[in-house]
Amino acid sequence: MTVEDYTLCITLGIAVIGIFLPTIKKEYSRPSLSYSGRDNFFKVFERKMEEKRSRLEESGRNLAVSWALCAVCLFGHLSHFFGANASWIHAFHSTGFHLSLSLFTLLGPGRQLILDGVRSLLKGAPNMNTLVGLGALSSFTVSSLAALMPKLGWKAFFEEPIMLIAFVLLGRNLEQRAKIKATSDMTGLLSILPSKARLLVNGDAKELGSMVEVPCNSLSVGDQIIVLPGDRVPADGIVRAGRSTVDESSFTGEPLPVTKLPGSQVAAGSINLNGTLTVEVRRPGGETAMGDIFRLVEEAQSREAPVQRLADKVSGHFTYGVMALSAATFMFWSLFGAHILPGALYQGSSVSLALQLSCSVLVVACPCALGLATPTAVLVGTSLGATRGLLWRGGSILERFAMVNTIVFDKTGTLTIGRPVVTKVVTPGCMRSTDSKENAHHTWSEVEVLKLAAGVEINTVHPVGKAIVEAARAVDCQNAKVVDGTFIEEPGSGTVGIIENKKVSVGTLDWIQRHGVNENPFQEMEDVKNQSVVYVGVDNVLAGLIYFEDQIRGDAAYVVESLTKRGINIYMLSGDKRSTAEYVGSVVGIPKEKVLSGVKPDEKKKFISKLQKDQNVVAMVGDGINDAAALASSDVGIAMGGGVGAASEVSSVVLMGNRLSQLLDALELSRLTMKTVKQNLWWAFAYNIVGIPIAAGMLLPVTGTMLTPSIAGALMGLSSIGVMANSLLLRFKFSSKQKQINGSYANAKSPFGP
C-alpha cells in the first residue's frame, strides 16, 4: 500500500491523501490528479470565510487586550479606596500611569481602527472609524495637555479613549460574529459536498480494481464515477447505469426522494439512497449546480438595492455633517455655553467641557448603523433563500419583488407539471364516413402519424416533442430520421423537417398551413377542454391530430388563491387553444377574462409591457426557456427550476425545488426582508436623531447629565448590534411564515395532480 498522490482540500479544511491498493492495474495513471489551475469557486468561498474567521480572532485578541487595559485603568481610579500605603498601589492612580495606558491603547488594540479612519479622511471618504479615531485622539490630546500644562485648568480624562476603544471593539467583534452567523446557511451548504469521488478506471464497476478514490476537485468532464448507497454525489452528471432514489432536499428544498434512471441528471451534494449509480461527470468542481447557487447568492449580496444606494448617499454626507456638528458643539460650549448657562459648567473649564462634548458628538454618531441596515438584511435573506431552494439575482430583486402587484403565469410547466402525455392519435380514417369521396386520398394510420411526428420532434427539447417521442417508443415505432439540414423549429408554433422524401410539419394549425397544408379532411374537430392538440401535416395534407393531457400542479390552486388574498392580480398566458387554457384557469381559480390563449412568445412580452405601462410591477413565472423574452422584460422574472442547470440567465429568481408553492415563500421572504430593512433604517435614523443632540449637551442644563465619550462609544456600538440582531431575527420570522404557509396548504390541498 503506497501513497500515490495527495492534495489539500481547502473547501472542507482537510488533507486528502490518495492511497492506492496493489490490486489497481499498473498501467493506470491519472495526470489530472494534480490541479490544472481551474478556479474553484468553493475554495474561494472557503478562503473568504477563513479570512473572516481570522479577522474575528484578531478582533478577539484586540478586544481582550483593550478590556484588560480598561480593568487596569478602573483599578487605578479605585486604588485610593483600598487604604493601602504601598507605593506601587499609589502608582496606579498617577496621571503618568493613565497617560501610558491611554497611549498604549491607541498604539495597540486601537491602532488599526485609527489608521483606517485617518486614511479614509485623507481620501475624502470619512467613515465610522474616522469619527471614532478623531474622538479618541481628541480625548487623548486634551488630556495630555491638561496633564502637562496644569495651569490651563482643563480636566484630564485619559480613561475616555481607553473605554471608547474597548466599547467600539466590543461592538465590532459582536458585529463580525453576527455576519459569520448570517452566512452560516451557506457554510452549511458547503459542508454537504464530499471531498472524494470513486473514479471508474476500467469501465467495469464490478471489478475491485476498477475504482480509485480521487479528490472531487480533480474530476473532469466525461469521467465515469461510482456512487454507492449512502454516498453524496460528488459532481453534476448524467446516470449511465443503475437505478436508485436520490435525496435532493439539501439544496432544492424538495422533501421527497427522486427516482434516477439511466439518462437522469444528478446534482452534486445530493444523497444516493438505495442503489449503485454509474454517473458521467458533466459539471465538476465549481461548475456544479451548487456552484451556481453560491455564485448567485454572492452576486445577490454584492448588488445594491435602491434603498441601499439611498442609505449610502446619506451616510456619505452624514459623516461630514457630524464633524461639522462636533465643531459647532465645541464652539458653542467654549464661547457661549458657559456664559448663557453657567449652571451647566459644574467642573473644569469651559474648553475642557466643550472638548468632551464635541468628542461625544463624534463618537455617538453611527453612520455604520445606516450602512449596515440594508446589506445585513439582504445577506440573511439571500442566504435563507439559498437553503430553501430560492435564488435571487441581487438585493434589488428582493426590493422589487416585495412591490409586485401583478403576477403572470405561463401554463405549461408552471401551472401544470410540464410533462404532457399523449392520450390519443386521430386520423382522417377514424373520422371520415366510408362513402366519402376523400377515401381516394391516402390515409395515414395512427402509428404512421406518430412515427413521422416523432421523427421530427426528436430534434426538439419541448415537452410536447418529448411526449410524442415517448409515445412512439411505447408502440415500438421504427425510427424515422430527418434529412440533415432540413429541420426547422419556431418557438410557440412548431417544427418541420423532411422524412422519407415527405415534408412533415408538426405544430399549430397556422404553422402547418404555412408549410403547405391546404386540405382539411376532418369533417369534425373533437374539442376536449382539458387536452391540447398538435396538428401533423404530411406534404399538403393534414394527416392527423395528436391529443395531449398535462396534469395540473397539486399546489397551483392554493398558490393562486393565496396570491389573490394578498391583493395581487393574476393572469395566465398560454400558447394553447382557448378551451384548454380556460379549463386550466378555471381549475386553479383564474377568471376567464384574465386567461389569454394562443399567445406567442413575442406576444407575451408585449402583454407584460402593456401591464407595466399601467403602472403595475409585474412578475412573470415561466420555465425559463420558451418564456425567455417575457421573463427578461418583466420587473421580476421567475424561473421554475428542475435542480440541475436551473439557474436561467434571463431570470431574476429561480425556484430550485420546482414547486409552485415556493413562489409564496419567495414573496414572503422578500417582504419580510424589506420590512426588516425599513426597521433597521428607522432605528438607525432615530438613534442618530436622538443621540447626537444629547451628546451635544442638550440635557446638561436641564438634568445636569451628559454623555462622556466612553458612554457615547458604548451606545454607538449598541446601535450597530441592534441592527445586526434585528436582521438575524429574520430567520425566525421567515420560519414562522413558512410553517403557516405549509399548514394552510396541508388544510387546503388540491385534489388535482401530484
N, C-alpha and C positions, 0 to 999 in steps of 0.2 A: 504494500500500500504506500503510495507516494503522493506528495503534494505537487500537482502539475501546474496549478495556477492559483493565484489569489487576487482579490480585489477588495477595495474599501467601498462599502455601500453606504454612502453618506446619507442617502434617503432615510434609512432606518437606523443610522448611527451604529452600525456593526461592521465587522470584518467578515467577508465571505471567503472561505477557503475551499477550493475545489480539490477533493480527494478522490482519486480515480483507482478503482479496484483493478487487479491484474486481469480480470475476465474481459476487460474492454479491448477491442481489437487494436492491434498495434498501428495499423495503417491510418487510424483515425487521428486527425489533427484539426484543431479549430482556431485559426488565426484570429477570428473575431472575438476571442475571449478578452483580448485587451481592447480598451475603449478606443473608438475611432475618432474621438473628438466631437461626436454629435452632442449638441447641447441637451442636457437632461433637465427638463423643467422641474421635476421633483427635487433634484439636487439643489437647484436654485432656491426653491421654496424652503427646503430644509436649512439651507445656508442662511437665508434671511431669518428664519426662526432661531437659529443658533446665535446669530448676531443680536437679536432681540434679547435672548436669554443672557448673553454675555454682558450686554448693556445693563440688564437688570441686576446681574451680580455686582457689576461695578457700582451701580447706583446703591445697592445694599451696603457695600463697603463704605462708601462715602457717607451714607445715612448713619451707619453705626459710629463712625468717627465724629460726625457733627453732633450727634446726640451725646456722645461721651464728653465732648468739649462743653456741651451745654450743661451737663451734670456737674462738671468741674467748676464751671462758672457759677452755677447755683450754690455749690458748696462754699465757694469763696465769699459770696454775698451773705451766707448764713453762718460763716465761721465765728463771728463775734458773739453768736448765741451759745456757742459751745462752752464758753467760760474757761477755756484753756489758756495757759500762759505761754505755751510753746511758741517759739518764734516762727517755726515753719507753718503753723496754722495761720498766724497773722499775715504771712506772706501771700496766702491765698486771697486775702482781702485787699491787697495793694493794687493801686492803679496800674503800675507797670505790669503786674501779672495779668490783669484783664486785657491790657493792650496787646500783650503777647498772644493770649488766647484768641482774641479777635483777629489779629494778623494771621495767625496760623490757620484759622477757619477760612479766611478769604483766599489764602495761597494753597490751602489743601482741598477739602471737600467742595469749596465754593469756586475753585479756580476755573473749571470748565464752564460753569454757568455764567460767570462774569465775563470771561473771554468771548463766549458766544454772543452775549449781549452787546459788548463793545464792538465786535466785528459787524454785527447787524446794524448798529447805529452808524458806523463809518460807511457802510454800503448804502445807507439811505433807506433801510428797511427794518426799523426797530421792532422788536418783538417783546414777548413777556420777559425774557431773560434780560433785555435792556432795562426794563423798569426795575426788576429785582436787583440787577447789578448796580444801577445808579442809586437805588435806595440803600444798599449795603455799603457802597463806597462813601456815600454822603454821610451816613451814620458814623462810619469809622473815621472819616476826615474831621468831622465836627468834634467827635470825642477826643481825637488825638490833639487837636488844637486846644481843647478845654483842659486836657491833662498837661500839656507842655506850656500853656500860657494861662495860668490861673487868674491873672488879672482881668481877663476878658469877662469873667463871671458866668461863663457858659457851663452847662451841665454835661458831664461825660456819661455816655450810655453805651459802653463797649459791649454790654450784653445784647444789645439790639441786633447788630449784624450776625452775632453767633446764633441767636434764636431764629432770626429771619432765615438764614441759610438752612438751619435744621428743619424748620417747618416747610420750606419750599421743597427741600429734598424729600421729605416725607410724602408730600403731595405728589411729587414727580414719580417716586417709587411706586406708590399705590396706583397711579395712572398707568405706568408701564405694565404692572401686573394685570390691570383691567384690560389693557389692549391684548396681551397674550391670551387672557381668558376669552376675549371676543373672537380670537382666531382658533380657539380650541376645537371648534367643529371641523375646520379644515384639517387641523392636525390629526383629528380622529379619522378622517377620510384617508389621510396619507398612511396611517398605520395599518389599513386593511390590505395594502399592496404587499404581495410576497416578495422576498428577497431572492429566491432561487426558482429555477424552472427545470423541468425534466425534458431535456432535448433528445429527440428521436434521431439516432445516428444512422442506423442501417435500414430504416423504413419498415422494420418489423417489430412492433411493440411487444411481441410475445417472448423475444429473446432477452435474457437478463442483461447481456452486454450491449443491448441496443439503446439504452438510455443513459445519459450522463447529466449530472446536476451542474447547471451553469448559472451565473448571476443573471437576473432578469434583464439588466441593462445591456447585456451582450447579445440579446436576441436580435435577429434581423428579419426583414420581410421575407416570407417564404419558408422560414424554419418550421419544422413539424415538432410539436411538443405534446407530451402526455400529461393529462390532468386526471389524477386519481380521485376517488370519492373522498370528500372532506377537504380537498385542496382548494385554494383560491386560484383563479385563472390569472396567469402572470402577464398576459398581453391580450389585446383585442385580436380576434381572429375568426376563422370560419371552421366549424366542425367538419372534419373529413371522415371520421369513423367513430362509431359508438353512439349510444343513446343514454341520456340522463336528464335529470331535472336540476336546474340551476337557480340559486337564490341571488337575485339582483337587488335586493331591498336596500343594501348599504348605500347605493347612490341613485337608484331610480325612485325609491320610496314605495315600490310595488311589493306588498307583503307576500303575495302568492308566488311559489316557485314556478319557473317557466321551463317547459319541456324543450330540450335541444336534440335535434336530429342532424344527420349529415346535411350540410348546406346552411344550417342555422348559424347566426352570428352570436359570439360570446364576448363579454367585456371584461377587461382586467379588473380584478378585485372582487368579482362575483364568486360565489362558493358552489363548487360541484358537489351535489348531494349524494347520488347513489349509483352512478355508473362511470366507467372509464371512457374518457373522450380523447380522441386524437385531433388536435387543433392546428390549423395552418396559421401562422402569425401574419397578420395584415398591418397592424399598427403597434409597434413595440415602444417601450420606454415612455418618454414624454409625449408621444404622438397618440396615446390611447384616449379613449373617451374620458377617462379620469383626468388626463392631462387637459382635455378641453374644459372640463369643469373648473380646474384650478386656474387656467388662463382666463376664462370668462369671469370668475369671481375676482381675480386680481384686477382685471380690466374694469369691472363694475366698481371696485373700491377706489380705483385711481381716477375715474371720470367724475367730475364735479356736477352736482345738481345745481340748478339755477339759484336755489335758496342758499347753497354753499358759496356761490360766487358773490352773492349779496353780503353774506357774513364776512367773507374775506375782505371785501371792499370796505366794510365798516371797520373791521379790525385794523386795516392798514392806516386809516385816518385816526382811529381810536387812540393808538399809541402816542401819536404826536399831540393829540388833544389832552391826554393825561399828563404829558410832560409840560404842556402849557398851563394846565390847572395846578400842577405842582409848583411851578414858578409863581403863579398868581397867589397861591396859598402862602408861600414864603414872603412875598412882597406885602401881602395884607397883614399878616401877623407880626412881621418885623417892623413895619412902618406905621400901621394904623390900628391893628387889633388891640394892642395893649393900651392905647390911649382911649379908644372907643369903649372897650370892655375891660377895664382894669382888673375886675374880679376874676377874669379868665387866667391872668398871669399869676398862678398860685406859687410857682417856684422857678428859680433860674431867671435868665434874661429873656427878653422878647426874641432875640435872634436864635437862642437855643430852642425855644418853644417852636418858633417858625420853622426851623430846620427839621425838628422831629415831625411836625405835622406835614410838611412838604414831602418828607421821606415816606410817611404813611400813605399819602395820596399815590405816590409812585408804586408802592408795593401792593396796596389793597386792590388796585385796578387789575382786572383779569381779562386781557384780550384772549388768553388761552381758552377760557370757557367758551367764548364766541367761536373760536377756531375749531374747538372740539365738538361743538353742538351737532353739526351735520355729519362729519366723517365717522364719528364713533357709532352713531345710529345706523348709518349705511353699512359700516363694517359688520355690525352684528346682524343686520337684516339680510345682507347678501350671503353671509356665512350660514345663517339659519336656512335660507332658501336652498343652498347647495346641498345640505344634508337631507333635505326633503324633496329632492328632485326638481328644484326650481332654479333656473339660471337666469341672471339678469345681466344685460349689457350696459351697465353704468348706473350710478346713482340718479342720473337724470331720468332714467326709465322708471325707477321707483316713484319719483315725484309725479311723472306724467300718468302712470298707471293709477295712482291714487285719485287723479282728477277725471278719469274716464267716466263718461256718462252714456256711451253708446258702444255696444259690442256686436260685431258682425261675425256670424259663424259660417264657415263653409260646411257643406253637408257631408260629403263622402270623406271618411277618415277622421271626421271631427265629431259631428253628432252621431254618426254611425261608426262602426268599428273599422271600416275601411277595407274589409276583406269580402268583397262580393262573391256570391256563389251562383253559378249557372243553374237556373231552375228548369228551363226547357228551351228547346230549339224548335221554331215553327218555320215550315217551308210552304211554298205555294201549293204543293201536292196535298198538304194537310188541310188546306182551307178552300181549295177550288172544287167546284162541283164536277162530276165525272163527265158531263157532256159539254164542258166548256171548250170553246174553240181554242183557248190558250193551251190546251193539252198538247198542241202540236209543238210547242216550245219545249226545250229541255228543262226538266225539273230536277232539283237537287235534293238529295236525301239529307236528313238531319246530320248524319255522320260526315257527309261530304262538306256541308256548310261549316261544321265545327272544325274539320280538318283544315280547310282553306283559311278560315278566320284565325286559327291557332298558328298557322304558318306565318301570317303577318304579325300577329300580336306577340309572338315570342321575342320580337326585337324591341319591345317597349317595357318600361318598368311600371306602367299604370296598373292599378289594382284590377281594373276590368280586364285588361290584357292578360294578367296572370291568372285570373279566374277562367278565362277561355282556354288557356294552355292546360291548366289543371283538369278541366272538364274533358278536353281531348285525350289526355293521357289516361283518364279514368275509363274511357271506352276503347282504349288501345288503338287510337288513330295513328296511322303511319305519318312519320314526319314529312311535312311539306316545307321546302326551303325557298325563301325569297331570292330572286336573282340579285346578285351583288350590284349595289348602286341604284336599286330601284325603290328602296324603302324610304317612305316619307311619313313624318308624324307632325301633326299640328295640335298642340295642347288645346283641349276643350272641344276638339272637332273629331279627330280620328286618325287612322293610319291607312296607308295604301302601299301595295307592292306587286311585283309580277311573280306569279307562281304557275309553273307548268304552262307558260305562254298565255296565261289569263291574268287580266288586271283585277286584283282583288282589293276592294275598299271596305273598310270596317269603321263604323262610327255613327254620327248623326245622319238623319235623312238628308239634310242640306249638304253634308260632306260627300256622301256617295253620289248625290245628284251633280255636284261639282266635278265629279270624276267619271261622268258619262252615263250614269244610271238614269234612264228616262222612262222606264216602264215600271209599273206597279201592278204585278199580277195578283196582289191580295185584294179580295173582294171586301174584306172586313179587317179592321185593325183591333186586335184584342187589347184592352186597356185595363191593366191590373194596377190598382192605386199604389200598392206598396212595392212594386217592382219596376225596374228600369229596363230599357230595351236598347239593343245595339243593332244597327242595320248592316247586313252583309251584301255587298254588291259584287257580281262577277261580270266583268266587261260592262255591258249596258243593261244588265238585268238585276233586279232586286231578288237575290237568291234565297234569303231567309232572314229571320229575326231571332236574336238570342236574348232571352229574358234573364234578369239578374235580381237577386234579393240581397240587400245589405242590412245586417242586423243593427238596430238602434242601440247605442250605448246604454247600459243599465243606469248610469248616473246622469244622463242627458236631461231628462225631465226635471230632476231635482235641481240641477245646476241652473237651468233656465228660470225655474220658479224662484230660486234664491236670489238670482241677479235682478229679477223683476221686482222683488220685495225691497231690494236696495235702491230702487229708483233708476235702474239702468235700462235704456231702450235696447231691445234685442231684435236683430234682423238675421235672416238666413239667405245666403246666396248659393245657388246650385246650377250647374250646367245640365242637370237632369230635366226630364219632362215635368210639366206642371203638376200632374196628378201625383207623381212620386214625391216631389218636393213638398206639396201641400199635405200629403199624408204624414210625412216625417215631421213637418211643422206642427200638425195637429196633435201628434203623439207627445212631442216634447213641450208643447204649450206655447208655440209661436203663432200669432194670428195670421190668417191668410194674406192680409194686406201688407205684412212685413216679410213675406216669403217671395223671393224672386227666383224664377226658374229659367232654364235655358240661357244662363248668363255665361259669357265667355270670359277668359282671364282679364283681357283689357277692359271689359265692361265692369268687372268687379272693382278695378282700380278707379274707374270713372264714378261709380256709385259711392265709393268711400270719399272721393274728393268732393262730391256733392254734399255729403253729410258734413264734412269739415267746413265747407263754405257757410253752413248754417250754424256755425259756432259750436259744433259738437267736438268733444275729444273722443276720438274713435279708436277702438282696439279691434284688430282683425285676428280671428282664430282660424288657422288652417294647417295643412300638412307640411307646409314649407317648401313644396315642390311646384305643383301647378298654380299655387296661390302666391308665388313669389312676388309678383308685381303689386298685388293688393297688400301683402304683408309689409312690403317696403314703403308703400305710400301712406299707410295708416300711422297714427300717432304712436301706437304700441302694436307691434307685430308679435303674435304669439304662435309658436310652432308646437304642434303635437309631436313629441319625440318618441322614438322607439328604443331609446337606450344608446346603442352604438351609433356614432356619427349623427346624433340628433341635433347637434349644435348648428343649426341653419344659419348661414351667413346673413340672410336677409331679416332675421327675426330679432326682436328686442328681448323677448322672453322665450325660454324653451322649457316645456313641461316634460321632463325626462321620463317620468313614470308612465306617460301615455294614458293618463286618466283625466277625463274632463273635469272631475271634481278638484283637481289641482288648481284649476282656474280660480276657484273660491279661495284656496289657500294663498295664491299669489295676490289676489285682490286684498285680502285681509292683511297679509304681510306688508304690502305697500302702504296701506292706510295706517296701520299701526306704526310703521317706520316713520312716516311723515308726521304723524301725531307726536311721536317721540322727539323728532327734530324740532317741532314747534315748541314743545315743552322745554327742551334744552335751551333754545334761543330765548324763550321768555324768562327762564331762570337766569341766564347769563346777563341779559339786559337789566332785569330787575335788581340783580345783585350789584351791578356796577352803578345803577342809578341811585340806589340806597347807600351803598358802601362808600362811594367817593365823597359825597358831602359830609358824612360822619367822620371820615378820615381827615377831611379838611378842617375839622374843629367845629362843626355846626352845633354839636351838643355841649361843647365846652362851656359856653355862657349860661346854658340852661341847667345842666346837671352836674357840671364840673368834671365830666369824664371825657376821656379822649382815647383814641386808638393809637397805641405805640406801634412802631414799625414791625415789631415781632408779632404782635397780635394781628396786625394787618396782613402779615405774611401767612399766618395760620388760616385766616379767613379766605385769602386768595387760593390757598391750596385746597380748602374745603369746597370752594366753588367748582373747581375742575373735577374733584372727586364726585361731587353731586351729579355733574353732567355724565360722567362715566357710569356711575351707578344706575342712573335712570335709563341709559342705553342698554345696560346689561339686563334690566328688568324686562326688556322687550322679549327675551327668551320665554319668560313665564307667561307674559300676556299672550304671545302667539300660541304657545302650547295650550293655553286655556281655550282660545278661539278654535283651534284645531279640534279639540275634544267636542266642542259644541257643534261644529260642522259635521264631524263624523257621527255624533249621536243623532243629529237631525236626519242625516242621510239614512242611518240604520232604521229609523222610525218611518221613513217615507220612501223606502226602497222601491224602485220601479220594477214592475213585472216583466219588462221587456229586456231581452238580451242578457249578456253576461255582465 
